[in-house]
Amino acid sequence: MRLNYLKEQERAHHNALLMNNELYDHLIEIDKQAYEMHDRLVEQYKEKRGITEELKQTNQMEWVGKMNCIKHCAEEIVLNEIIYK
């Protein structure tokens, strides 16, 4: 996603990274940051909203719904804060 964003929206930055042979390293760093932030946000939201393994055992459908909501929120934040920045 970051590569597409750079190609479409930040052509000068994309070309500079490409010419300096830094594009690959940049993409790897962004990918690492994005996954770390996503995992951290999911864990924080789970704790804040009281989503536990006990809930998963007692009411799987509720747990799945809440987890999907949390993951979607975390993905939106990562996209706006890291990928499209």
N, C-alpha and C positions, 0 to 999 in steps of 0.2 A: 504494500500500500504506500509505503514511504517513497519507493522508487517512482511509482506512478504519479504521486503528488509532486515530486520534484520535477519530473518530465513535463507535467502539464501546467503547474502553477509557479514553479521556481526554476525556470530554465537556466538562468544565469548561475544559480547555485549548483544545479545539476552539472552544468558544463564545467564549472570550476573544479568540482569534486572529481569529475571524470578526467579532466586534463592533468590533475595532480595525482592521479592514481589513488585517490582517497575514497572513492565512492563505495567500494566493497566494505572497507572498514567502517565507514559512516553507517551503512545499512545494518551491519552486524551490531554496532553499538546501539542504534535506535531500536532494533529488535530486542536486544537484551533489556534495555530500559523499559520497553513496553510490557514485556512479559513480567518483569519484576514488579512494576507498578500495578498491573492487573491483579497479580496474585496477592499483593499487599492490600489492595482495596477490597478484594473479595473477602479476605480474612477479617478486615476491620468491619465491614458491613455485616458479616455473619455474627461477629461478637456483639456489635451494637444492636442488632435486631433480634438477638437471642436465638439464632438458628443453630441447633445442636444436633449431634448424632442421635440423641434421644427422640427429637422430633422426626428425624429420618426413619427411625424404627417404628414410631407410633402412627405417623401420618405421612406416608411417602409422597402423596400427591401435593399436599401443602408444602412440604419441604422442596419438592421439585419446582413448584411455582415460585416460591420465594428465592430459590437459588437462581432460577432463570432471570428473575428481575434484577437480582444483585449483579449477575454476570453482565447483563445488558448495560446497566448503569456504569459498571467498571469499564466496559469496552468503550462507551461513549466518552468517558473522561480521558482514557488513554488516547483515543483518536484525536481529541481536541487539544490535549496537553503535550503530546509527544509526536504523533504521526503528522498532523497537519499544522505543525508549528514551525 
